[in-house]
Amino acid sequence: MPDQPGVDGYAVHLPAYALHDNRLDTADPPRPGGPVRGVAAFDEDAVTMAVEALRSVAVDHPVREQVLFGTTSAPYEAKTSAGVVHAALGLDPAVGAVDLRGHRCGATAVDLVVRSGAAAVLADLRTTRPGAPDELAQGDAAAAFVGGGTRAAALLARAGHTTEILERWRLPGERHDRVWDERFTADVLVTAGLDTARRAMAAASLDTVDEVVVSSSNARAAAALRRALRGSGVDVRVERATGFTGAAHPALLLAAALDESQPGRTILLLSATEGADAFVWRAGAGVRSARAGRSVRDQLAARRPVGYGRYLRWRGLLDVQGPARPASPAPASPAMFRRAGWKYRLEASRCDACGNLTSPPGRVCASCGTASTGQPTAKVSLRDKVARVVSATRDHLTTMPEPEVVIVVADVDGGGRLTTYATDVAPDDVTVGMPMTPTFRRLWTTDSIHNYFWKLRPVPVPDPPVEGQH
């Protein structure tokens, strides 16, 4: 357990797409100034977004204790989804992998991380019925935090308040949340939130803080709490650009506040869902360098708009006729287990004779033809490498919910070659020589088995340097 609870590092993953308009009839005028929701691509889910967030922060903060994965949209029931995240990050088998479920699990995970020094990643893919009143107010995102230090923030105090209330729920086998009238549940959550915030502030011996961020599954409650606590607005700005991101939302808003904070500033994080959780933080001396990957602001600015019809196809909410081809085969458990190094960690084998890499790994070197002598060959992960496109082929008969996808062959910097799908890029924009980086995605689902593997996406444009950040 760390000497002082806190957050040592953090990262956020926001999908590359945003939905601005959900009108079924485009003859109606759009609502000006309405909310925007973040949209995960058709090959993303809670697990793949979790991998993207946690892999960024795990580079500088190796996960040695435990990884907690919180979500309300796990791709499997009964099976531990954190195990897939664990495999994709190549964590030591001694590191535990634990699932947390429910809208309140985001605040619970943050609390467990700062107290134990573990790592937590919160991710959600939010889906409503088409045209639902809060369709644009829900969104997809992931955020990861690593404890064990206070470089990003030190926890000064916390308080909790549990209330059993039927506010937002979903029965097993159902896809969409059910929501009670928010006018009633808002009053309950506001009462719990204000009481919890007051007790946390008292425990921290503070009368005021420099920043207030409020997360709530109830929009009416969030607005009332922000007015009462005089929030400064960073949470409103982010939420209107992403929507409520479920289990990830408290961590996402805290990350956005830390992005813009300075050492010594105090932050109140209040999450009002099935009760309330309040955390009082002091930004650490290294807050300007604690973030891994791009800031929330820059990821929002880099998103591309997605049309409503395309979004509905991606989510499987619009049944359209695809090519007359059989479904892709389901992966088999023995093969996935035996090839886990390639499938999850994207490992290549290094030749003992010439030193070149062969991918997928094999007994015979692809460069010099030397066969291994039976001894295990050295493995090198290509997961964090840059690959440059050698050729690109368009598939117009794909069974994926897109009219066409691009299959690329790319040479990896430092050795190795990858043949896989391109993602987060328009087919016309894929060019020979384009630098791309691996990203963990879902290829397809057949016979209730999700087939995960690595695709290639364009290398993100780096953020401008931040003062004090290395």
HELIX and SHEET records of a PDB file:
HELIX    1   1 ALA A   46  ALA A   58  1                                  13    
HELIX    2   2 ALA A   82  LEU A   89  1                                   8    
HELIX    3   3 CYS A  105  SER A  116  1                                  12    
HELIX    4   4 GLU A  135  ALA A  137  5                                   3    
HELIX    5   5 GLU A  182  ALA A  203  1                                  22    
HELIX    6   6 ALA A  219  LEU A  229  1                                  11    
HELIX    7   7 VAL A  234  THR A  242  1                                   9    
HELIX    8   8 GLY A  246  ALA A  248  5                                   3    
HELIX    9   9 HIS A  249  ASP A  259  1                                  11    
HELIX   10  10 VAL A  296  ALA A  301  1                                   6    
HELIX   11  11 TYR A  308  TRP A  314  1                                   7    
HELIX   12  12 SER A  333  ARG A  338  1                                   6    
HELIX   13  13 ALA A  340  LYS A  343  1                                   4    
HELIX   14  14 PRO A  427  ASP A  429  5                                   3    
SHEET    1   A 5 GLY A   6  VAL A   7  0                                        
SHEET    2   A 5 ALA A 153  THR A 162 -1                                        
SHEET    3   A 5 GLY A 275  ALA A 283 -1                                        
SHEET    4   A 5 THR A 266  ALA A 272 -1                                        
SHEET    5   A 5 GLU A 211  SER A 216  1                                        
SHEET    1   B 5 GLY A   9  HIS A  13  0                                        
SHEET    2   B 5 ALA A 141  VAL A 146 -1                                        
SHEET    3   B 5 ALA A 119  ASP A 124 -1                                        
SHEET    4   B 5 GLN A  66  THR A  71  1                                        
SHEET    5   B 5 GLY A  96  ARG A 101  1                                        
SHEET    1   C 3 ARG A  37  VAL A  39  0                                        
SHEET    2   C 3 TYR A  17  LEU A  19 -1                                        
SHEET    3   C 3 ARG A 304  PRO A 305  1                                        
SHEET    1   D 2 ARG A 168  TRP A 169  0                                        
SHEET    2   D 2 ARG A 178  VAL A 179 -1                                        
SHEET    1   E 3 LEU A 357  THR A 358  0                                        
SHEET    2   E 3 GLU A 347  ARG A 350 -1                                        
SHEET    3   E 3 ALA A 378  SER A 381 -1                                        
SHEET    1   F 5 ARG A 417  TYR A 421  0                                        
SHEET    2   F 5 VAL A 405  VAL A 412 -1                                        
SHEET    3   F 5 ALA A 387  ASP A 395 -1                                        
SHEET    4   F 5 PRO A 435  THR A 446 -1                                        
SHEET    5   F 5 ILE A 449  PRO A 458 -1                                        
END                                                                             
